[in-house]
Amino acid sequence: MKISNKNYYENKVCGFLDLLDGNEEMAHMLQMYIRTQCFNETDYKYVYQWIRGEYGKHLYPDERKWKIPPVSIETFVTQKYYLGNSIGNSIFPEILRIAKVITANESYSEGVIVGGIGSGKSFLSQILAAYATHKLLCMENPHTQFKLAPDKDIAVINMGINATQAKNVVFKGITNLLTNSPFFKSFQPRTLKTEIQFEKEKILLLCGNSKETTPIGLNVYFAILDEAAFYLDNDNRCVAEDIYSALQRRIVSRFGSDGMIMMISSPKYEEDFIMRKLEESKGLDENGELVNTHIYGKRVATWKTQDKYKNIPDEDRKYFDVEHSVFIDKEKVDFSKCNRIEEEEEDYTKAKYWEIPKEFVHDFKANPEKAKRDYAAIPSFTLEGFFPLAKVIDNMANSKRENPEQGQGRYSFPDPPGIPYYIHVDLALNKNGKGDYAGLAMGRFNGSIIDPITGEKYSKVYIELVKRIDRGGGHEIDFSKIRQFIYDLQDFGFQVNLVTLDGFQSTDFMQILRTRGIRAEYLSVDKNLDAYLTLKEVINMKRIDIYKHEILERELKHLELKKGGKVDHPAGFTKDVADALAAVVYNCISENQNRRIRMT
């Protein structure tokens, strides 16, 4: 009789039942497995492997691999006896599809998933770690099978960015999955803060992180590096490649191609380790054939994994010009070059236009490069250009306004409107207390605008003054003259609500201002990206009113985003005026909202 490939294992399993007429116990067990865990061809394959090893253990002693038959990843995720109590139908279909591809292909020993925020990456890592543990527990004797000493645990390791993220996000999710699973509970595991021990089987599910040494002496069978692009050591050095290589060597030396290492992360920059691994997975030889068939690689956008976006109405679909980083009207879209929400997830990386759900519009308008990275998993080609499009800076200035500086210390200001102003002074001193320039900016809140697409309300900023202060004929910048300039602005009628400072010796500067009744605080735009991200959003959304200032524009165009997450300038350039502007914009908006802006 000819048997189709689709039903091959099902027919094999059913054929065994005919051979078990005299073995009621075995026949009953096989019927139970067929009834309770055979929902697809992979399930039947594992039951066939189990019954062949069990029934033919004298004929085929080398094939006795399974103590109990494992199940396919699909059955593992959806059936209540495994993870169904915790997951049910909540898993994104695309994430389940990726998990099926990874686990079904036995040639994969490495994998890299680059995904957007909210695409289900961490959930995928939790499921894969639990599934690897499931298969180990189903084995007859994994230590013997892999020729390992029985005194050391076989480990499944899920690595996080740091101890807090690893324990509270990744490992907590894994613990919840296993705690609610009748399958895992039947093995009576011992659950601790950072590990789950299956003591009888000598199997360990371990929580690790990038700031600690990889566990020494463990037999690592399966490792997942969650958000690996952001792995830093205590000196903020990227260590993803070091950890990946160390774990891979450990896996290969003990398990060969049976073990696996996965890296699942949002990207950080185009040439970071995870992006290089993604490209490696797609490497082709001169004949167009895949070179690294042992590496699975996938990129997923946030809106591509979630079914809730698949059937949204037309009015909630917006169109993004990828090259120019702007939204355009539907009528202007060439749909032969547009990736629709429902289309294949990988095609979007090559499309000229993206169809995007309305809820992402604000982030794409405010900071297109960050949104591409965070949601489409497409980082900038380098981190250097904080404002990659020079035209954004070229079009920033209000052409109807003039620089109030008129030379020789003279200024021309309109009458102050009697509302709070904010000043920031970047003292620009090095560690020896020296510096060639300081930057100063002054601005105010300038009302709000309503986004016509989202209906959301956003603050605007009016910049009254930006200026560079040099050291003049002296050897150092004269701080007393800067303070006197602030007093002069007050005397002119500007209501100075807050002065912030950044730089060495700013404490003394602030104390002197406070004796004059001026509120003064320390604010560093180098400590985190909040101020610069706020400035970028305001400029991109055209919510700033500022006159043309060549030094400022030159500084903004040459700003670099360093790999450690800091905005800096290249050699031979400065950013004193840009720092002052970023701080003032940040203060104008956050003070008006009576809170610091939280950028995500």
C-alpha positions as CSV (number, residue, x, y, z in Angstrom):
1,M,0.0,0.0,0.0
2,K,1.3,3.5,-0.9
3,I,1.5,5.8,2.0
4,S,1.7,9.6,1.5
5,N,4.5,11.6,3.2
6,K,2.0,13.6,5.1
7,N,0.6,10.5,6.9
8,Y,3.8,8.5,7.0
9,Y,4.4,8.5,10.7
10,E,0.7,8.3,11.6
11,N,0.5,5.1,9.5
12,K,3.7,3.7,11.0
13,V,2.3,4.3,14.6
14,C,-1.0,2.7,13.7
15,G,0.8,-0.2,12.1
16,F,2.5,-0.9,15.5
17,L,-0.9,-1.4,17.1
18,D,-1.5,-4.4,15.0
19,L,1.8,-5.9,16.3
20,L,0.8,-5.4,20.0
21,D,-2.1,-7.8,20.2
22,G,-0.4,-9.8,22.9
23,N,0.9,-6.8,24.8
24,E,-2.1,-5.1,26.3
25,E,-0.1,-2.8,28.5
26,M,2.0,-1.5,25.6
27,A,-1.0,-1.2,23.3
28,H,-3.0,0.7,26.0
29,M,0.0,3.1,26.5
30,L,0.3,3.7,22.8
31,Q,-3.4,4.3,22.4
32,M,-3.2,6.9,25.2
33,Y,-0.3,8.7,23.5
34,I,-2.2,8.8,20.2
35,R,-5.4,10.1,21.9
36,T,-3.7,12.7,24.1
37,Q,-0.7,14.1,22.3
38,C,-0.9,13.2,18.6
39,F,-2.2,16.3,16.8
40,N,0.2,16.6,13.9
41,E,2.8,14.7,11.9
42,T,5.6,15.7,14.2
43,D,3.8,14.3,17.2
44,Y,3.3,11.0,15.4
45,K,7.0,11.0,14.5
46,Y,8.1,11.3,18.2
47,V,5.6,8.5,19.2
48,Y,6.9,6.4,16.4
49,Q,10.5,6.9,17.6
50,W,9.5,6.1,21.2
51,I,7.5,2.9,20.3
52,R,10.3,1.7,18.0
53,G,12.9,2.1,20.7
54,E,10.6,0.6,23.4
55,Y,9.1,-2.3,21.4
56,G,12.4,-3.0,19.5
57,K,14.8,-2.3,22.4
58,H,16.5,-5.7,21.9
59,L,16.5,-5.3,18.1
60,Y,17.4,-1.6,18.0
61,P,19.2,-0.8,21.3
62,D,20.8,2.3,19.8
63,E,17.4,3.8,19.0
64,R,16.1,3.9,22.5
65,K,16.2,7.7,22.8
66,W,12.9,8.6,24.5
67,K,11.7,7.6,28.0
68,I,8.4,9.2,27.0
69,P,7.6,10.7,23.6
70,P,8.0,14.5,23.4
71,V,5.6,16.6,21.4
72,S,5.9,19.1,18.6
73,I,6.3,22.8,19.6
74,E,2.7,23.5,18.4
75,T,1.2,20.8,20.7
76,F,3.6,21.9,23.5
77,V,2.4,25.5,23.3
78,T,-1.4,24.9,22.9
79,Q,-2.2,21.8,24.9
80,K,-3.1,22.2,28.6
81,Y,-0.9,19.4,29.7
82,Y,2.1,21.3,28.6
83,L,2.0,25.2,28.3
84,G,-1.7,25.6,27.2
85,N,-2.8,26.6,30.7
86,S,-0.5,29.6,30.6
87,I,-0.5,30.5,26.9
88,G,-3.8,29.3,25.4
89,N,-4.4,31.3,22.2
90,S,-2.3,34.3,23.4
91,I,0.8,33.6,21.4
92,F,1.2,35.6,18.2
93,P,0.7,33.3,15.2
94,E,3.9,34.5,13.6
95,I,5.9,33.8,16.7
96,L,4.5,30.3,16.8
97,R,5.4,29.9,13.1
98,I,9.0,30.9,13.8
99,A,9.2,28.5,16.7
100,K,7.9,25.7,14.5
101,V,10.5,26.4,11.8
102,I,13.4,26.5,14.3
103,T,12.4,23.3,16.1
104,A,11.4,21.3,13.1
105,N,14.8,21.7,11.3
106,E,17.3,19.5,13.0
107,S,20.2,21.0,11.0
108,Y,19.9,24.3,12.9
109,S,22.4,24.7,15.7
110,E,22.4,28.5,15.8
111,G,19.7,31.1,15.4
112,V,19.3,34.8,15.4
113,I,15.9,36.7,15.6
114,V,16.0,40.4,15.2
115,G,12.7,41.9,16.1
116,G,10.9,45.1,17.0
117,I,9.7,46.1,20.5
118,G,6.5,44.2,21.3
119,S,6.9,41.7,18.5
120,G,7.0,38.8,21.0
121,K,10.8,38.2,21.1
122,S,11.1,37.6,24.8
123,F,8.1,35.3,24.8
124,L,9.7,33.3,22.0
125,S,12.8,32.9,24.1
126,Q,10.8,31.7,27.1
127,I,9.0,29.1,25.0
128,L,12.1,27.8,23.3
129,A,13.9,27.5,26.7
130,A,10.9,25.6,28.1
131,Y,10.7,23.4,25.0
132,A,14.4,22.5,25.2
133,T,13.9,21.5,28.8
134,H,10.9,19.4,27.8
135,K,12.9,17.4,25.3
136,L,15.7,16.7,27.8
137,L,13.2,15.5,30.4
138,C,11.6,13.1,27.8
139,M,15.0,11.5,27.0
140,E,15.8,8.0,28.4
141,N,19.2,9.2,29.8
142,P,20.6,12.3,28.2
143,H,23.9,12.0,30.1
144,T,24.5,8.5,28.7
145,Q,23.3,9.5,25.2
146,F,25.7,12.4,25.0
147,K,28.5,10.5,26.8
148,L,28.6,13.0,29.7
149,A,29.7,12.4,33.3
150,P,26.5,11.9,35.4
151,D,27.6,14.2,38.3
152,K,27.1,17.5,36.3
153,D,23.8,19.0,35.4
154,I,22.8,19.5,31.8
155,A,21.8,23.1,31.6
156,V,19.4,25.2,29.6
157,I,20.5,28.9,30.0
158,N,18.5,32.0,29.3
159,M,20.7,35.0,29.4
160,G,19.5,38.6,30.0
161,I,21.0,42.1,29.8
162,N,21.5,42.3,33.5
163,A,20.5,40.5,36.7
164,T,17.3,42.5,37.1
165,Q,16.1,42.1,33.5
166,A,17.1,38.4,33.5
167,K,15.3,37.6,36.7
168,N,12.2,39.8,36.4
169,V,11.4,39.5,32.8
170,V,12.8,36.4,31.1
171,F,13.2,34.0,34.0
172,K,9.9,35.1,35.7
173,G,8.1,34.3,32.4
174,I,9.7,30.9,32.2
175,T,8.9,30.2,35.9
176,N,5.2,31.0,35.3
177,L,5.1,28.7,32.2
178,L,6.6,25.8,34.1
179,T,4.6,26.4,37.3
180,N,1.3,26.1,35.5
181,S,2.3,23.0,33.4
182,P,1.1,19.6,34.6
183,F,3.9,18.0,32.5
184,F,6.7,19.9,34.3
185,K,5.0,19.6,37.7
186,S,5.1,15.8,37.4
187,F,8.9,16.0,37.7
188,Q,8.6,17.9,41.0
189,P,11.2,20.6,40.1
190,R,12.8,22.8,42.8
191,T,12.2,26.4,41.9
192,L,14.7,29.0,43.2
193,K,15.2,32.7,42.4
194,T,17.4,32.2,39.4
195,E,17.2,28.5,38.6
196,I,14.8,25.6,38.3
197,Q,16.3,22.3,39.3
198,F,15.2,18.8,38.1
199,E,17.3,17.1,40.7
200,K,16.6,13.4,39.8
201,E,17.2,14.0,36.1
202,K,20.2,16.3,36.7
203,I,18.7,19.0,34.4
204,L,19.0,22.6,35.3
205,L,17.2,25.6,33.8
206,L,19.3,28.6,34.7
207,C,18.9,32.4,34.5
208,G,22.1,34.3,33.6
209,N,23.1,37.8,32.6
210,S,25.8,39.6,30.6
211,K,27.5,41.1,33.6
212,E,28.4,37.8,35.2
213,T,30.7,35.1,34.1
214,T,29.2,32.2,32.1
215,P,28.6,29.3,34.6
216,I,31.7,27.2,34.7
217,G,31.5,23.4,34.5
218,L,28.0,23.1,33.3
219,N,27.0,21.0,30.3
220,V,25.2,23.7,28.3
221,Y,22.7,22.1,25.9
222,F,20.6,25.1,24.9
223,A,21.3,28.8,25.4
224,I,19.3,31.9,24.6
225,L,20.7,35.4,24.6
226,D,17.7,37.7,25.1
227,E,18.3,41.3,23.9
228,A,21.9,40.4,23.3
229,A,22.6,43.6,21.3
230,F,22.5,45.5,24.6
231,Y,24.9,43.2,26.5
232,L,27.5,45.4,28.3
233,D,30.0,44.5,30.9
234,N,30.7,46.7,34.0
235,D,32.8,49.0,31.8
236,N,30.0,49.4,29.3
237,R,31.9,47.4,26.7
238,C,29.7,45.3,24.3
239,V,30.3,41.6,25.2
240,A,27.6,39.9,23.1
241,E,30.1,38.3,20.8
242,D,32.3,37.1,23.7
243,I,29.4,35.5,25.5
244,Y,28.0,34.0,22.3
245,S,31.3,32.4,21.3
246,A,32.0,31.0,24.8
247,L,28.6,29.4,25.0
248,Q,28.8,28.1,21.5
249,R,32.1,26.4,22.2
250,R,30.7,24.8,25.3
251,I,27.6,23.5,23.5
252,V,29.5,22.1,20.5
253,S,32.1,20.4,22.7
254,R,29.4,18.5,24.6
255,F,26.5,18.1,22.3
256,G,27.8,18.6,18.7
257,S,25.0,19.7,16.4
258,D,22.3,18.5,18.8
259,G,22.7,21.5,21.0
260,M,21.6,25.0,20.0
261,I,22.3,28.7,20.8
262,M,19.8,31.4,20.0
263,M,20.2,35.2,20.0
264,I,16.9,37.1,20.1
265,S,17.1,40.9,20.3
266,S,16.1,44.3,19.0
267,P,19.0,45.8,16.9
268,K,21.2,48.6,18.2
269,Y,23.1,49.6,15.2
270,E,23.7,48.2,11.7
271,E,27.1,46.7,12.4
272,D,26.5,45.3,15.8
273,F,27.0,41.6,16.5
274,I,23.4,40.6,16.1
275,M,23.1,42.3,12.7
276,R,26.3,40.6,11.6
277,K,24.9,37.3,12.7
278,L,21.7,38.0,10.8
279,E,23.6,38.7,7.6
280,E,25.7,35.6,8.2
281,S,22.6,33.5,8.3
282,K,21.7,34.7,4.8
283,G,25.2,34.3,3.3
284,L,25.2,32.9,-0.3
285,D,28.0,31.3,-2.3
286,E,28.8,32.1,-5.9
287,N,25.9,29.9,-7.1
288,G,23.3,31.6,-4.9
289,E,23.1,28.8,-2.4
290,L,23.0,29.3,1.4
291,V,26.4,28.9,2.9
292,N,25.5,28.7,6.6
293,T,22.6,26.3,6.6
294,H,23.1,25.6,10.3
295,I,22.1,29.2,11.2
296,Y,18.4,30.3,11.2
297,G,18.0,34.0,10.7
298,K,14.8,36.1,10.8
299,R,13.8,39.8,11.1
300,V,10.3,40.7,12.3
301,A,8.5,44.0,12.6
302,T,6.2,44.7,15.5
303,W,3.1,45.2,13.4
304,K,3.8,42.0,11.4
305,T,3.6,39.6,14.3
306,Q,0.3,40.8,15.8
307,D,-3.0,39.7,14.2
308,K,-4.9,42.7,15.6
309,Y,-3.3,44.8,12.9
310,K,-4.3,42.5,10.0
311,N,-7.9,43.6,9.6
312,I,-7.8,47.3,10.7
313,P,-10.0,49.7,8.7
314,D,-8.5,51.8,5.9
315,E,-8.6,55.0,7.9
316,D,-6.2,53.4,10.5
317,R,-3.6,52.5,7.8
318,K,-0.9,55.1,7.1
319,Y,1.8,55.2,4.5
320,F,5.5,55.8,5.2
321,D,8.0,56.7,2.6
322,V,11.0,54.7,3.9
323,E,13.7,56.5,2.0
324,H,12.6,60.0,2.9
325,S,11.2,59.1,6.4
326,V,7.9,60.9,5.9
327,F,4.3,60.0,5.7
328,I,2.5,60.5,2.4
329,D,-1.1,60.4,1.3
330,K,-2.5,57.1,0.1
331,E,-3.2,58.5,-3.4
332,K,0.6,59.1,-3.9
333,V,1.6,55.5,-3.0
334,D,2.9,53.2,-5.7
335,F,1.4,50.0,-4.3
336,S,3.6,47.8,-6.4
337,K,6.4,49.1,-4.2
338,C,4.5,49.1,-0.9
339,N,4.5,46.4,1.7
340,R,1.0,46.0,3.1
341,I,0.3,45.0,6.7
342,E,-0.9,41.6,5.7
343,E,2.0,40.8,3.3
344,E,4.9,38.5,4.0
345,E,6.9,39.8,7.0
346,E,10.4,39.7,5.4
347,D,9.4,41.7,2.3
348,Y,9.0,45.0,4.2
349,T,12.8,45.4,4.4
350,K,13.0,45.9,0.6
351,A,9.8,48.0,0.1
352,K,9.8,51.7,-0.8
353,Y,6.7,52.3,1.2
354,W,5.3,50.7,4.4
355,E,1.7,50.5,5.3
356,I,1.7,51.1,9.1
357,P,-1.0,51.1,11.7
358,K,-2.0,54.5,12.9
359,E,-0.8,54.0,16.5
360,F,2.8,54.0,15.3
361,V,2.6,57.3,13.4
362,H,3.6,59.6,16.3
363,D,6.9,57.7,16.9
364,F,7.7,57.5,13.2
365,K,7.2,61.3,12.9
366,A,9.0,62.2,16.0
367,N,12.1,60.1,15.4
368,P,12.0,58.1,12.2
369,E,15.4,56.4,12.7
370,K,14.6,55.3,16.2
371,A,11.1,54.1,15.1
372,K,12.7,52.1,12.3
373,R,15.0,50.5,14.8
374,D,12.5,49.9,17.6
375,Y,9.5,48.7,15.5
376,A,10.8,47.6,12.1
377,A,14.1,46.2,13.5
378,I,16.1,48.2,11.0
379,P,18.9,50.2,12.6
380,S,20.8,53.1,11.1
381,F,23.7,52.0,9.0
382,T,25.9,53.6,11.6
383,L,25.2,55.2,14.9
384,E,27.3,58.3,14.0
385,G,24.6,60.5,12.5
386,F,22.2,61.6,15.2
387,F,20.4,63.7,12.6
388,P,21.0,61.5,9.5
389,L,19.1,63.8,7.2
390,A,20.9,67.2,6.9
391,K,17.8,68.7,5.3
392,V,16.0,68.4,8.6
393,I,18.5,70.9,10.1
394,D,18.6,73.0,7.0
395,N,14.8,73.5,7.2
396,M,14.7,74.0,10.9
397,A,15.0,77.8,11.1
398,N,12.2,80.4,10.8
399,S,13.3,82.4,7.8
400,K,11.4,85.5,9.0
401,R,13.5,85.8,12.1
402,E,16.9,87.4,12.6
403,N,19.7,86.7,15.0
404,P,19.3,89.1,17.9
405,E,23.1,89.3,18.3
406,Q,24.2,92.5,16.5
407,G,27.9,92.5,17.3
408,Q,30.1,94.3,19.9
409,G,27.9,93.0,22.7
410,R,24.7,94.6,21.4
411,Y,21.4,92.7,21.1
412,S,18.0,93.4,19.7
413,F,15.1,91.7,21.4
414,P,11.4,92.3,21.1
415,D,9.6,93.2,24.3
416,P,9.5,90.1,26.6
417,P,6.0,88.5,26.8
418,G,6.0,88.2,30.6
419,I,6.1,84.4,30.7
420,P,8.7,82.0,32.1
421,Y,12.0,81.6,30.3
422,Y,14.6,78.9,30.7
423,I,18.3,79.2,30.2
424,H,21.0,76.6,30.0
425,V,24.7,77.2,30.0
426,D,27.1,74.5,28.9
427,L,30.4,75.5,30.6
428,A,32.4,73.2,28.3
429,L,35.3,72.7,30.6
430,N,37.7,69.8,30.5
431,K,38.9,67.9,33.6
432,N,41.6,70.6,34.1
433,G,39.0,73.3,34.3
434,K,39.9,74.6,30.8
435,G,37.7,75.2,27.7
436,D,37.7,77.2,24.6
437,Y,33.9,77.8,24.3
438,A,30.7,77.7,26.3
439,G,27.2,77.4,24.9
440,L,24.1,79.4,26.1
441,A,20.5,79.1,25.0
442,M,17.3,80.7,26.2
443,G,13.7,79.7,25.3
444,R,10.1,79.4,26.4
445,F,7.0,77.3,26.0
446,N,5.2,78.3,22.9
447,G,1.8,76.7,23.0
448,S,0.7,73.4,21.6
449,I,-0.3,71.8,18.3
450,I,-2.7,69.0,17.5
451,D,-1.4,66.2,15.3
452,P,-3.9,65.9,12.4
453,I,-3.4,62.2,12.1
454,T,-3.3,61.0,15.7
455,G,-5.3,63.8,17.3
456,E,-2.6,64.0,20.0
457,K,-1.4,67.3,21.6
458,Y,2.2,68.3,21.6
459,S,4.2,71.2,23.1
460,K,6.0,73.8,21.0
461,V,9.2,75.8,21.9
462,Y,10.3,79.3,21.1
463,I,14.1,79.9,21.2
464,E,14.9,83.5,22.0
465,L,18.6,83.1,21.9
466,V,21.4,80.7,21.2
467,K,25.0,81.8,21.4
468,R,28.6,80.6,21.6
469,I,30.8,82.2,24.2
470,D,34.5,82.1,23.7
471,R,37.3,82.9,26.0
472,G,38.0,86.2,24.4
473,G,41.5,87.5,24.9
474,G,42.1,85.5,28.1
475,H,43.2,82.0,28.7
476,E,39.9,80.9,30.3
477,I,36.2,81.6,29.9
478,D,35.1,84.3,32.2
479,F,32.2,82.8,34.2
480,S,31.4,86.2,35.9
481,K,30.6,87.7,32.5
482,I,28.2,84.9,31.7
483,R,26.4,85.5,35.0
484,Q,26.3,89.2,34.3
485,F,24.8,88.5,30.9
486,I,22.0,86.5,32.6
487,Y,21.4,89.4,35.0
488,D,21.2,91.7,32.0
489,L,18.6,89.5,30.4
490,Q,16.6,89.8,33.6
491,D,17.0,93.5,33.7
492,F,15.7,93.7,30.1
493,G,12.5,92.1,31.3
494,F,12.9,88.4,30.7
495,Q,11.3,86.3,33.4
496,V,14.1,83.8,34.1
497,N,12.4,80.8,35.7
498,L,15.3,78.4,35.7
499,V,19.0,78.3,34.8
500,T,20.6,74.9,34.4
501,L,24.3,74.2,34.0
502,D,26.5,71.4,32.9
503,G,30.2,71.1,33.3
504,F,33.0,71.2,35.8
505,Q,32.7,74.0,38.4
506,S,29.0,74.4,37.8
507,T,28.3,74.0,41.6
508,D,30.0,77.3,42.4
509,F,28.2,79.0,39.4
510,M,24.8,77.8,40.7
511,Q,25.4,78.9,44.2
512,I,26.2,82.5,43.1
513,L,23.0,82.6,40.9
514,R,21.0,81.4,43.9
515,T,22.2,84.3,46.0
516,R,20.6,86.6,43.4
517,G,17.3,84.7,43.8
518,I,17.7,82.8,40.5
519,R,16.6,79.2,40.6
520,A,19.6,77.1,39.4
521,E,20.0,73.4,38.9
522,Y,22.5,70.9,37.4
523,L,21.5,69.2,34.2
524,S,23.8,67.1,32.1
525,V,22.7,66.2,28.5
526,D,25.5,63.5,28.6
527,K,24.1,61.4,31.4
528,N,21.3,60.0,29.2
529,L,19.6,60.7,25.9
530,D,16.4,62.3,27.2
531,A,17.3,65.9,26.3
532,Y,18.6,65.1,22.9
533,L,15.7,62.7,22.1
534,T,13.3,65.5,23.1
535,L,15.2,68.0,20.8
536,K,15.1,65.5,17.9
537,E,11.4,65.0,18.3
538,V,10.7,68.7,18.4
539,I,12.8,69.4,15.3
540,N,11.5,66.5,13.3
541,M,7.9,67.5,14.1
542,K,8.6,71.2,13.3
543,R,7.6,72.3,16.8
544,I,10.5,74.7,17.3
545,D,10.7,78.3,16.4
546,I,14.3,79.4,16.0
547,Y,16.3,81.7,13.8
548,K,19.2,80.6,11.6
549,H,22.5,80.1,13.5
550,E,25.3,78.6,11.5
551,I,27.4,77.4,14.4
552,L,24.4,75.6,15.9
553,E,23.4,74.0,12.6
554,R,27.0,72.8,11.9
555,E,27.1,71.2,15.4
556,L,23.7,69.5,15.0
557,K,24.7,68.1,11.6
558,H,27.9,66.6,13.0
559,L,26.5,65.1,16.1
560,E,27.2,61.4,16.5
561,L,25.4,58.7,18.5
562,K,28.1,56.6,20.0
563,K,27.6,52.9,20.6
564,G,27.5,53.4,24.3
565,G,24.3,55.5,24.0
566,K,25.8,59.0,24.2
567,V,25.6,61.9,21.8
568,D,29.0,63.4,21.0
569,H,30.9,65.3,18.4
570,P,33.6,64.0,16.1
571,A,37.2,65.2,16.4
572,G,37.7,68.8,15.3
573,F,34.1,69.7,16.0
574,T,32.1,71.0,19.1
575,K,28.6,70.7,20.5
576,D,28.5,73.4,23.2
577,V,25.7,75.3,21.5
578,A,23.8,72.1,20.6
579,D,24.0,70.9,24.2
580,A,22.6,74.2,25.4
581,L,19.7,74.1,22.9
582,A,18.9,70.5,23.8
583,A,18.8,71.3,27.5
584,V,16.6,74.4,27.0
585,V,14.1,72.5,24.8
586,Y,13.9,69.8,27.4
587,N,13.3,72.2,30.2
588,C,10.7,74.2,28.3
589,I,8.6,71.1,27.7
590,S,9.2,69.2,30.9
591,E,8.8,72.3,33.2
592,N,5.5,73.1,31.4
593,Q,4.3,69.6,32.0
594,N,5.6,69.8,35.6
595,R,7.5,66.6,35.1
596,R,10.5,65.2,33.3
597,I,9.7,63.7,30.0
598,R,10.1,59.9,29.8
599,M,11.5,58.9,26.4
600,T,11.1,55.2,25.4
